[in-house]
Amino acid sequence: MKKLPMRTLRVAALATIALSDGGSGLAAPNAGSELANYARRPEVQAFIDEMVNERGFSAGELRRLFTQVRYEPKVIEAISRPVLAPPKWFEFSPRFLAPARIEAGLAFWQTYERALRRAQDEFGVPPEIIVAIIGVETYYGRYVGNYRVIDALTTLAFDYPRRAEFFRGELKQFLLLAREERIPPLDPRGSYAGAMGLPQFMPSSFRAYAIDYDADGSVDLAADAEDAIGSVAHYLARHGWQRGEPAMTAALIEAESRDAVLARLDSGVSERRPLAAWESDGVTAYQKPADFATDSAGLLMLEEEGGPSYWVVFDNWYVLTSYNRSRLYASAVVALAQELKDAR
């Protein structure tokens, strides 16, 4: 199978679609050099000792590695950028539903149709959903990130106190991944948050869910689209994707029930309830899962330019939010998937 024409790295990474958590929370290193002397810093030395004692790494090799790691101020700037107001659906979605992205998705689908069909058979995830995730995440591999992953993760692990614990965990996972896959740790490039490859997996997700789908002896999410396809399908299946079930469907709310129903919305989405409970409250879903009486469902509001639209969202929509917690992200994946399916 033909590989995607990408950089000749074994792993690359993600332009994550997520809202910043706001606030700076940064602690810039006391160094004028971009290297930031990470290997000399006590907290990094303690981290190295931990990796030696708990994971069997060589202290000397890790010290030499961290002497080459650069502090990335643009990473801190990107993750600390305040969000003045969350985007609305009509502001967020157009770039993901543009004709050029749909056309590129159809070409990707055609090129990797065999792998996509196999992934559907094995994991139950439709081809259009897999293609849409890769299309939303990286425009089918066009934008995978330009930061060295180890620079981004180290900068966030030791110079971004707000989420230092999380990123130290991801740095550990990245070093384990590099050792397991025999990847030079200075090579992989990705997003400012350290996400990698066409599907933008963080190192922990890479180790847990990425698979060698073309059986060539290595897991390559950057230049091997088949591995990316299989890994996305595997991730979704492991998070509960329901074969043959819908993700979201348009909803009609009875006029007399409207105020009470909409009061359940919190930041655009409600709590999950049995669909039968929504129906008794005056909400009609145009499409229903097989076990609609007991399956949990939520009510979703999307801001349209002419006024809000309302949707019932099912378990598969919530599986997409495990990939990215944004309601807009999950809805954009479903919308792009539908456009791709219709265009086929």
N, C-alpha and C positions, 0 to 999 in steps of 0.2 A: 504494500500500500504506500502511496506517495506521502511523504512527510510534508508538513507545512513549511513554507520558506521563512524560517525564523532564524534568530541568532544561533550560532553553533554552541549553545550551552546545553547542558543536560537538564538544567532546571531554570525556570525564570518565574515571573510573578505578576501580581494582581493590582489593578487599579480599582480598589474596593469602592463599591457604591454604598456608602454609609454616611450617616451624619456624624460630624465631629462631636465629641463629648463636651466641648466648650471649656473655657478657662485654660490658662497656660500650664500650670502645674509643672513648669520646667525648672531644671537646675543646670544651667550651662556649665560645662567643665572649666576648671581654672587653667586653661591652656590656650595659647594663641594658635597653636598648631592644629591642623585638621585631624591629626592622629589622636589628639587628646590624651596621649600617654595611658591608654586604657590598661595596659599590662602592669603599670606601676600603681594603679589605684587599689587601695585596700579592699574595697567591695568586689572588685573584679578578681583579685587574688583569692578572696574567700569563695567566690563562684568557681574558680578553677579548682580549688581544693575539694569543693563539693563534687565536681564532675570527676575528679580523680578517685575520690573515696567511694562514691556511689555508683559510678558508671565505668570505671576502669580506664579513663583517659590518661594520656601521658601529660604530666605537668609541664614538661619542657615544650612539648608540641603546642599546647594551648597557650603558653606564655608567648611563644614565637608568633602564633596566630594573632593574638590580641595586640602585639606591637604593630601589626599591619592594619588593624581595624581603624576606620576613620569615624570621627564624630560628624554627624550630618545635621547641621542646623536647619536645613529645609524640611527634614523629617519632623522636627519639633514644631516648626512653623505650620506645617500641614495639619498635624494632629491637634494643634492648639487653636486653629482658626475658629473663631466664634461663629455660630450660626444665629443670625439675627432673628430669623423666622423659618420654621420648617417649610420646605417647598410644597406646593400644591400639585395635585395630580396633573393638571393641565400644563404646569411648568416643568414637571419632572419627566413625563412620559414621551414627549415628541421625539427626542433624540434617539430613543430606543425603538421607535416605531417608524422611523424615517424610511422611505422607499429604498435608499441605498443599503441600509442595514438589513432589510428584508431580502433584497436581492443577493447580498453577500451570504446571508443565512441559507438561502436556497442552493447556492453554489456549494457551500460547505456540506449541506445535507446530501446533495448529489454525489460529491466526492467520497463521502464516508458513509454512504447508505448501508453498506453491508455491516459495518461495525455498529451503526445505530439500530439496525433491525435486530442484530444479535443481542444488543444491550436490552432492547425491549423484551425479547423472548426470555432472557435470563433474569432480569431485574424488574420487569413490569413497568418501566418508565418509558413513555412515548418518545419517539425521536424528536418531535417538535419541542418538548420540554428541555431535553438535553441540549439541543442546538440553541434554544433561546437563552439558557443560562450562560453558555459560552459566549453568545452574542452580546448579552447584557454586560457580562463581566469584562470581556477583553476585545469585543468586536471581532470575534473568531480568531484571536491571536494577534491582532494588530497592535494592541496596547497592553503589554504585560508588565510594564514598570521598568524603570531604569536605575533604581537604587541597588547597590550590592545588598543582598539580603542580610548578611552578617553585620553590615554597617547600620542598617535600619534597626535591626533587632537590638543590637548592643546599645545604640543611642537611646532607644526607648527603655531598655532594661535598666540603664544606669543614669540616665539624665532626664527622665520623665517620671517623677515620683507618683503622679496620679495613678498610673497603671503599671508601675514597675514590676510588681509581682507577676502580672499576666505575661508581660513581655520577657521576663527572665525565664518563665516556663517555656515560652515559645523558642527562646534562644537555646535552651537545653534540647528541645525537640529538634531544632535545626541541626545542632551538632551531632545528635544521634543519627539523624537522617543522612547527613553527609558521610558519616562513618559507614552506615549500612549500605548506602548506594555507591560508595567510593567516589563521591563528588568532591573536588577541591573546594573547601568551604568559602574561598574568596571569589569563586566563579558565579554562582547563581545570582540573578538579578530579579527584582520584583517591585512590589508597591512600597510606598513609604511605611506601610505597616508590616512589611515582611511577607506578604502573600505571594504565591508563586504559580506560574504556569497559566495555560489557557483557562482553567476553571478557578484560578486564584485561591488555591488552598493555603491556609496557614500551615506551618510545619506540623503541628499536632494533628490536623486533619489529613495532611499528606501521609503521615506515618500510619494513621488509623484506617484510612479509606482509599488511598490511591492504590491502583492495581496495575500489573503488567498485562494489559489487555491484548497486546499483540504477541505475547510470549517470546519477546526477543532477549530476555534476560535482564532487563532493567526497567525501572519505572520512570518515565520521562514525560512530565506534564507540560513541558515547554515546547518541544519540537515534535512530539508524537501525539497526533490528534486522536489516535485510537486509544492510547492510554488515558487521555483526558476524557473521552467519551465513556469508557468503561468505569472510570473513577467517579464521574458525576453520577452515573446511574447507580453505582454501588453505594455512594454516599446517601442518595435519596432513599434507596431501598432500606438501608440500615436505619434511617431516621423515620421509617414508617410509611413510605409511599404505598398507596393502595392501588393495585393494578386495576385498570379499567374504570376507575372512579373519577368524577370531576374534581376540579380544584376550586372553581368559583362559578357562580351563575347570577344573572341579573335577578333582582328582587323587586316585587311590587308590594307596597305597604298600603293597607286600607286607610282611607282618609281619617276615619274616626279613631284609628289606633296610632296614628302617626306620631303624635307628641310623646306618648308613653313609650313607643318603640325607640324613637330617636334619643330619648333620655338615657338609654342604655349604652350609647356610644361614648367612648373615652378616647380622645385623640384619633378619631376616625374609625375605630373598630370596637366591637362589643366583647363581652365575655362569651364563652362557648356554652351552648345549650343544645339539647336534642332538637332536631329540626321540627319535630312534632310540637314542641313548646313554642317555637317561633310561629308556626302556622296557627296555633290557637290564639296567638296575640295579633294575628292579622297580617302576617308576612307570608307572601307566596314566592317560592323559589321556582324558576322556570325549568331547572334541571335538578334531579334528585339522585343521590347515591342509592345503591341497591337496598341498604338497610336504613332508609331515611327516618324511620320512627325513632331509632335510638342513636344514630350517628351524631356526633357533636358538630355543631355549626356555629359560626359567628356572623354578625352583620357588619358589613364594611361600607364606609362612605368614601367615595372618590370625588374630589372637587373637579367639576367640569366648568368650562367657561360660561355655559348657559345655566349653571346650577348643578347641585350635587346629583350623582347617581348612586344607587344603592345595590349592594350585592350580598348574596349569601356565600360564605366561604367555608369550605369543608376541610377535612383532615389533610388533604394533599396541599392545600394552600398554606396550612400551618407548617407542613414539612418544608416548604420553600422558605418560610421565615426562619427555619433553623440554619439555613445557608446564609441569610442576611435578615436581621430582625425587622427591617423596614417594611411596613405595609405597602409602600409604594414600590419597593423592589419586587416583592412577591407578585404584586399585581402586574408589574411591567413584564415579568417573565411569562405570566399566563397570557397577557395581551400579545406579546411578540410571538409566542408559540401558536396562538390562534391565527395570527396573520400569516405565519409561515405555512400552517396546515391548509388554510384557505387558498393560499397562492399555489400550493402543490396540486 
